[in-house]
Amino acid sequence: MKLLRTSFALFLFLPLFAIAQSGKLPSVVVQTLDGKKVNTSTWSNGGKPMIINFWATWCAPCKRELNTIAEKYADWQKQTGVKLIAVSIDDARSMNRVAPYVNGQDWDYDVVLDPNGDLKRALNVNNVPHTFLVDGKGNIVWQHNNYEPGDENELFKKLKELL
Amino acid sequence: MRAACRDFHIFADMLDPWKRILRTATFAFIALGASRSFHLRAQEGGQIHGNFSMDGQYYTEDTLIGALQPPQQWGSNAWGNLNYSTGNFKAGVRFESYEPALLGYPAGVPYTGSGIGYRYASYTKDDLEVTVGNFYEQFGQGLAFRSYEERYLGVDNAMDGLRVKFRPDTGIYLKGFIGRQRLGFDGPNRGGFFNGSGIVRGIDGEVSLTEAWPRCFPKWIEKGHVVTLGGSFVSKYEGDDDPLYEFPENVGLYAARVNYTTAKWNIYTEYAHKINDPNTSNENIYKDGQALMLNATYSVKGLGVSAGAHSYDNMVFRSGRGAGPFDLNINFQPPLAKQHTYNLPATLYPYATQANGEVGYQGEVFYKFKKGTKLGGARGMKLAVNWSGAWSLDSTRIPNDTVRFDGYTANFFSLGARNYYQDLNLELRKKVSDHWELALTYLNFVYDIAQVQGKPGKPMIYADMFVLEGMHNFSDRNSVRFELQHLNTKQDQGNWATAVAEFTFSPHWFLAAMDQYNYGGSVTTEQIHYPIGSIGYIRGGSRFSMSYGRQRAGIFCVGGVCRVVPAANGLSLSITSTF
């Protein structure tokens, strides 16, 4: 019975998975690591695609994902011209650890801070990691929650489809 | 006949949880249906987007671990946000449902029933932004004001009122707000969230010197330095009808901050001062409060170093004098302890800022041994070392304090006798081959459980932990990850061992199993296993997972806030979706 009840609830929620994504980047102010404020609606990559990845220093799968992509990033950039913006949702407790961590990992990403979750809320992110793919015109064309080793291949496939 | 009766009973028992699931599902459905049709209609005019999250648990009683079955048997926390935006206009609403809330959730005033948890409308015109209804906001790093949500912890002190943001010129940012704070949630009687009775208002200004007046600072601009100054004033009003005390009805707090950034350095400091604010937390003393935090980081490619310190004295600031520790907080006093990701160090002995005063320090180094070096090997190796600690504030109680009720005097930044915690941890991470990555972590905790977890009389805990983590890729898509954790201590519940195995099949599936074993070691405890299995499915922005097994009572922290989650046994279900 327990199982039945669960599967019924499950069935009801299934349509959730069928929703298509679309939309533009919202207009929210975030901070760069060099102390500046940036409005996210001005983000662009000269007509090339962008990856927007939400992460935190306290999130193990997030760090796995960004460290994995870091090894392929130069190659991805060469092939697609993509820019990855890593949005840290670390709050006042850990936001000061972001810059040393990022450099300690030797990442080449653009990293911004969203300490009170304004951008996270504007893009309706529930939990991290959460990745958005934005095409050259600024449309959000694909998104992915969670990270499993190998997911980066899926992301790269979607990225190449944009070219 | 007996069988029939029993069946009937089961059916009657189940009606309630059924209704609850149905209600939750209907609410999700309506929200969804609405969003989908809007989605189509709004193609030209604007966008509808949002998210949905549900965590449910079916509880079974388990006396060995102290897990209870509540009368409703099933608990679930669910919410869905719907946001509409068109041009310069934005509006949104969040439906929430707790039928009933999961055990131990939320941290403060209870959430019951279903209804509206948050709603707002805002518009932006040139450099002006106006928001009415609910909003989240933060000044500086929060010593003066922080309105925020940690939905999974049950912390939400959303403001309800009016906020104006204005940028008069490049590099100058002004903000002002007024309103009340969300306190709890009561669907049946109030149709949703309800606020505390106190009023909070504040203003904040921030100037980036180099952006606002570039001609005055040519050298800084040439070198790429950024200097930002900020200042805030926040005050609260709460009427006083106390027959005994004469409480100040208006209490003010001011704060100032400086941030200096170069390509390699980032130095941040924030100071806040609060005038007399007798409240339950400080035992109704009239002493002023003050807080100072300092942080410096230095980083270049492959190396990052940070150092931080703070001293907090009597800085609890709530819009209700008698509010509990998780309710109606106006400001935020960030702790310096690292947030661990492995299960044992993260949930057994985590640290949260001690509300009325502490002195804390932290230091951290990240280093990457490059490829081809002796220690780096063929693929490089990463090292992280972190230490942090907090002590009581060096304070002296004022004798015969019957006139001013100042309580005590304190020496700012001077360590008191009591060490609340210390945490030293080292991590080495290395890719050993194309298919294997290993990480080895050592942690050493000193932890005053009597103070931090409010368990008077319990001795100081000294614990050593080792964690070995390994990851192996079978192919481009399939991999396994395991963790072996061991915690060694002669205090509290004694030794723990944990094993985790997680199989992932990218991009959709995962399967995980974990066992935690409290075997005591030199401490006599009941030797208990906590096995749990999980399965999950991910597609796009949606994630669905299910677990079955025992969950140890633990402390879950996000940001500076920790919530105690009671032990549970049963089936749990989690769905999140973004659209």
Boltz contact constraints between the chains, C-beta under 6 A:
constraints:
  - contact:
      token1: [A, 9]
      token2: [B, 21]
      max_distance: 6.0
  - contact:
      token1: [A, 12]
      token2: [B, 25]
      max_distance: 6.0
  - contact:
      token1: [A, 13]
      token2: [B, 575]
      max_distance: 6.0
  - contact:
      token1: [A, 16]
      token2: [B, 542]
      max_distance: 6.0
  - contact:
      token1: [A, 16]
      token2: [B, 577]
      max_distance: 6.0
  - contact:
      token1: [A, 17]
      token2: [B, 539]
      max_distance: 6.0
  - contact:
      token1: [A, 17]
      token2: [B, 542]
      max_distance: 6.0
  - contact:
      token1: [A, 19]
      token2: [B, 579]
      max_distance: 6.0
  - contact:
      token1: [A, 23]
      token2: [B, 47]
      max_distance: 6.0
  - contact:
      token1: [A, 23]
      token2: [B, 49]
      max_distance: 6.0
  - contact:
      token1: [A, 34]
      token2: [B, 226]
      max_distance: 6.0
  - contact:
      token1: [A, 34]
      token2: [B, 261]
      max_distance: 6.0
  - contact:
      token1: [A, 35]
      token2: [B, 226]
      max_distance: 6.0
  - contact:
      token1: [A, 35]
      token2: [B, 228]
      max_distance: 6.0
  - contact:
      token1: [A, 35]
      token2: [B, 259]
      max_distance: 6.0
  - contact:
      token1: [A, 35]
      token2: [B, 261]
      max_distance: 6.0
  - contact:
      token1: [A, 58]
      token2: [B, 339]
      max_distance: 6.0
  - contact:
      token1: [A, 60]
      token2: [B, 341]
      max_distance: 6.0
  - contact:
      token1: [A, 91]
      token2: [B, 559]
      max_distance: 6.0
  - contact:
      token1: [A, 92]
      token2: [B, 141]
      max_distance: 6.0
  - contact:
      token1: [A, 92]
      token2: [B, 142]
      max_distance: 6.0
  - contact:
      token1: [A, 92]
      token2: [B, 334]
      max_distance: 6.0
  - contact:
      token1: [A, 93]
      token2: [B, 334]
      max_distance: 6.0
  - contact:
      token1: [A, 93]
      token2: [B, 559]
      max_distance: 6.0
  - contact:
      token1: [A, 93]
      token2: [B, 560]
      max_distance: 6.0
  - contact:
      token1: [A, 96]
      token2: [B, 295]
      max_distance: 6.0
  - contact:
      token1: [A, 99]
      token2: [B, 266]
      max_distance: 6.0
  - contact:
      token1: [A, 99]
      token2: [B, 297]
      max_distance: 6.0
  - contact:
      token1: [A, 99]
      token2: [B, 299]
      max_distance: 6.0
  - contact:
      token1: [A, 100]
      token2: [B, 297]
      max_distance: 6.0
  - contact:
      token1: [A, 100]
      token2: [B, 299]
      max_distance: 6.0
  - contact:
      token1: [A, 100]
      token2: [B, 304]
      max_distance: 6.0
  - contact:
      token1: [A, 100]
      token2: [B, 305]
      max_distance: 6.0
  - contact:
      token1: [A, 100]
      token2: [B, 306]
      max_distance: 6.0
  - contact:
      token1: [A, 100]
      token2: [B, 366]
      max_distance: 6.0
  - contact:
      token1: [A, 101]
      token2: [B, 366]
      max_distance: 6.0
  - contact:
      token1: [A, 103]
      token2: [B, 299]
      max_distance: 6.0
  - contact:
      token1: [A, 103]
      token2: [B, 304]
      max_distance: 6.0
  - contact:
      token1: [A, 104]
      token2: [B, 304]
      max_distance: 6.0
  - contact:
      token1: [A, 104]
      token2: [B, 366]
      max_distance: 6.0
  - contact:
      token1: [A, 106]
      token2: [B, 301]
      max_distance: 6.0
  - contact:
      token1: [A, 106]
      token2: [B, 302]
      max_distance: 6.0
  - contact:
      token1: [A, 106]
      token2: [B, 368]
      max_distance: 6.0
  - contact:
      token1: [A, 116]
      token2: [B, 136]
      max_distance: 6.0
  - contact:
      token1: [A, 116]
      token2: [B, 138]
      max_distance: 6.0
  - contact:
      token1: [A, 116]
      token2: [B, 148]
      max_distance: 6.0
  - contact:
      token1: [A, 124]
      token2: [B, 49]
      max_distance: 6.0
  - contact:
      token1: [A, 124]
      token2: [B, 50]
      max_distance: 6.0
  - contact:
      token1: [A, 124]
      token2: [B, 51]
      max_distance: 6.0
  - contact:
      token1: [A, 124]
      token2: [B, 578]
      max_distance: 6.0
  - contact:
      token1: [A, 126]
      token2: [B, 51]
      max_distance: 6.0
  - contact:
      token1: [A, 126]
      token2: [B, 53]
      max_distance: 6.0
  - contact:
      token1: [A, 126]
      token2: [B, 576]
      max_distance: 6.0
  - contact:
      token1: [A, 143]
      token2: [B, 540]
      max_distance: 6.0
  - contact:
      token1: [A, 143]
      token2: [B, 541]
      max_distance: 6.0
  - contact:
      token1: [A, 145]
      token2: [B, 541]
      max_distance: 6.0
  - contact:
      token1: [A, 145]
      token2: [B, 543]
      max_distance: 6.0
  - contact:
      token1: [A, 146]
      token2: [B, 538]
      max_distance: 6.0
  - contact:
      token1: [A, 146]
      token2: [B, 543]
      max_distance: 6.0
  - contact:
      token1: [A, 148]
      token2: [B, 504]
      max_distance: 6.0
  - contact:
      token1: [A, 148]
      token2: [B, 506]
      max_distance: 6.0
  - contact:
      token1: [A, 149]
      token2: [B, 473]
      max_distance: 6.0
  - contact:
      token1: [A, 149]
      token2: [B, 479]
      max_distance: 6.0
  - contact:
      token1: [A, 150]
      token2: [B, 476]
      max_distance: 6.0
  - contact:
      token1: [A, 150]
      token2: [B, 477]
      max_distance: 6.0
  - contact:
      token1: [A, 150]
      token2: [B, 506]
      max_distance: 6.0
  - contact:
      token1: [A, 151]
      token2: [B, 506]
      max_distance: 6.0
  - contact:
      token1: [A, 151]
      token2: [B, 507]
      max_distance: 6.0
  - contact:
      token1: [A, 153]
      token2: [B, 476]
      max_distance: 6.0
  - contact:
      token1: [A, 154]
      token2: [B, 507]
      max_distance: 6.0
